[in-house]
Amino acid sequence: MQLKQPRWLRALLLAAAGTAAALAAAAEPKHDLYVCANVSGQAQVMGSRVASPSGLYRSVDRQTFVPMGFAHIRLFTLTHDVREPSTLFLATLDGVVRARNHGANWRIMTGWDMTEPKSIAFDPNAPDRIYAGLPDGIAVSTDRGQTWRRQNEGIARRYTQTITVDRTRAGRVLAGTEKGIFLTEDGAKTWRLVQPTDKTTYDLRQSPHDPKEFFAVTSSDGAFRSRDGGATWQPVPSVPKERTLHNFDYDRREAKRLVYGGWGTGVQLSEDGGATWTDRTAGLPNREIWRVALDPDIPGRLYAAPYQQPLFVSDDLGATWRPLHFEKAIVFDLVFVPRS
Amino acid sequence: MNPATFFPMRFSRFLTGVVFGALAAAASAQPAFTGPMPARGPVNDASLRRNQYLERRAEVLAWRSAQAKPGEPATLGLAEAAAKLARREDAAAVSERVIELMKKPTGDMFWMFPVACISYLGRDQLTPAAKAAIREAWRTYMPLRGDTENHWVMYYTSLYLMAQLWPDEPGERWFNGKSSAEISAEAQAWLLDWMKLTTTIGQGEYDCTHYIGEYAISMLYLATWAQDPAMRQRGRMMLDYVMADYAVDTLDGIYIGAHARTDDRQVLEKWNGLSSFFGWLLFGNCPPPAAYGGWGLYFAAAADHYDLPEVVYRIGTDRSGPYTQFERKRTRHRWRNSDVRNAPVYKQSYVTADYALGSDQGGLLQPIQQHSWDVTWAVPDPRGVHNTMFSVQPHYGADELMTYFTEMPDYMPASVTFQGKPTYTAPTKLLGGSPYEQIFQRDDALVSLTKVPPGTTFEHVNGFFSKDLAKLEEDASGWIFAQGGRAYLAYRPLAPYTWQPIEGGGKRLYSESRRNGTILQVASASEFKTWDDFKAAIRALPLTLATDPVPRVSFTTLRGRKLELAYGAAPKVDGRTIDHAKEWKLFAGPYLNAEVGSGTLTITHGRLKRVLDFNSVTATDTVNP
């Protein structure tokens, strides 16, 4: 007698098979994949009596995803301690959480006066220094998260969604805020507006190929690019402004390969450095893309997280897709952490 | 709050579950909920008043305890456990059940304070194994901190008390990795900051028909169980503060006027919510809601440690003469779309024995569940009665939600409707604020003006006309006359309208003009010999109105005041321009008075006076000769 499998389970099994094949073809991954996922469904409210398997998931093989630490429905993103990659720092509803042992052991590092950080970044050239983007400003720790203080001088509207530290120089940081992109060159003592926007800047990345290049995506102003280390910015005319763009990624292997996703935009891939974009949404269940990411270890591998759907993966840069994990999820972030 | 779940809305949905869960379990009658109306007259004898209060408390505990059925462990939940411990009964069974309940905690901050309650009530009743199970749960389960003040007050009060219960423990023993000392210091710092904000620039989630419970319960627990005398005193004083703020805005126990947050049910059936539990328990002048509002049990569990000051009791029960109470509050924290973190809210309530009219200044002051104005009339029995009239400019959008929440914008509006706020995106909605509405009230007259930009999702105004109106007449003058209870109501739309039926009864006035408004004048039936006299008096009031280029009204009220209002301009009363920022104190009126920034509240009624001074952490009572 043949057992009838649910469609999603069949798809996941297929995904596992595909992943195994892709990994077999690739070298041993140099990174672990961490996923910040809310899998609790659209109707769940804070204070729910339904136990939630949401939270941090770790995958070392890109096939199996192991929950790490506490269940949590609002885990937004993470970074790793540059001197100790097995220690993660999580931006959560409850504040900044230090999660040792690959995310297993948690401690909330911030106090009552810092809520809902949306982004967090170490300074690779000053590795005791961490920056966190808060709904009401920017918090800085100079002792690896033990203590924090706000450093917002120069920023009037302080909602901060994304923080990127320039890897070329200590204390040089870019922040995506409600009203634009701000730059500090003195470790957050002072900030100056380098690109105004009407609404929030949701993602801001430094090119892995050219440290002078940064790319930002926004809620209402499309995308911007800087080629001088974030000092000046130019709009990217090929990216429309009508939709909220959630995030952006560079391919660490192909300098001209870029991808972005957003609400209603689907997955957009460029092979020419952003001059033109190809819609890679066909095969995904909707165009509301919460997160996209290019795998640093597996050539041609692209991830996309449609709203309230499984996390999808493609091994041909979005020409075809298959579900990888979760039944329904909001994936707040996909983060590759150097394997330790 | 929250899709996931961002939101704050969580609570009412959660509460609904609690209430209906309780109702489902309630095979036995709930005495005061199903019984006759209580006598409403004030009880002057202090000992009798106290005894009646304690009897009501005992009723809550007895009913809740009885929901646990022998041989049906699932019927003994946290609430039943708290009730039994408060009654000092069945400790062994409660202990066994607590051990099971601690294996799979859920509910975040709504789990924390029930467990704190059980832990303190059970200090000398629970078995060591049950206490150990509770202790372990606070290490292995991570309740969310939440994203709004009612979440935080529950979270930090609970943490404060539990760190006190288990002092000197290292971070490894707590879910958040912090030591007992760190937790205690952090929780106290948040609580002191909230108290300071509230007593200097006003409460954020002000006058909430449901969330009042979260603040009241938390403060009661501090007042009851905090070991630090100053913290205990602060808890007691803040509880007095919250209850005085509630008392002055009630009519027979019903929370009236503007609310930071209410819900689709209570905005119409004004009595039907947790706030009325406090009216019943503390003032004895209304029935309690079903299941005592759900959370009422957790107040009752420690309510023997609270003695409502007589001055507050008098304010809650004396409706011998009309009064106006002015109040300044603050918005919830604004994260985006605002240059200020907490904008001021200017409230007022005009309260008589027959009706009460209350309002804020309009605008988006809170997300989703704001209620900006209404008139509520007194009824012999409020159960099932829609004793209110108001209008709203229905509005929703990502911008509103982004202002008050830190979430991504586009998914939020639809998600809200899955999270216990089904009407949020509906054109028929009767709940919520609008950025395009400006309101001004003086005495028992109110003008609401709306100017909606073209292309806005909803450009119309909804007026609520209850199924329980005794009279409803459309007059050739343009006024709509109505009677609710002993209140006469005159409602004047500024633009043409049609009528739409409302599911559940009543009619919705639908007026689709973008430049629009509502004028409301209320009076007591006792002021007029006949209904026709009232109508004639209203028709005779000087009134000019226009909608072009902006809505504009000049209206002389029944009380003889000339109101001049134009959308976008400061209101004028008798030729004097009203400057809200300069004129509005934290509290001003015959009963509650406080200056902005003062940290004090003076509560007076007749000869009684109580001064709450949060600077010196003292409460001083005086009786004037």
Interface residues (C-beta under 8 A of the other chain):
Chain A: N38 S40 G41 Q42 A43 Q44 V45 M46 G47 S48 R49 V50 A51 S54 F70 A71 H72 I73 R74 L93 D94 G95 R98 N105 W106 R107 I108 G111 W112 D113 T115 E116 K118 P135 D136 A156 R157 Y159 E178 T200 Y202 S219 T244 H246 W263 G264 E288 W290 Y307 Q308 I330
Chain B: M1 N2 P3 A4 T5 F6 F7 P8 M9 R10 F11 R13 F14 G17 K104 T106 G107 D108 M109 F110 W111 Y141 M142 L144 R145 G146 D147 H151 W152 Y156 G171 F175 N176 G177 K178 E186 A187 A189 W190 D193 H333 W335 R336 N337 D339 R341 M402 T406 M408 P409 D410 Y411 S415 F418 Q419 G420
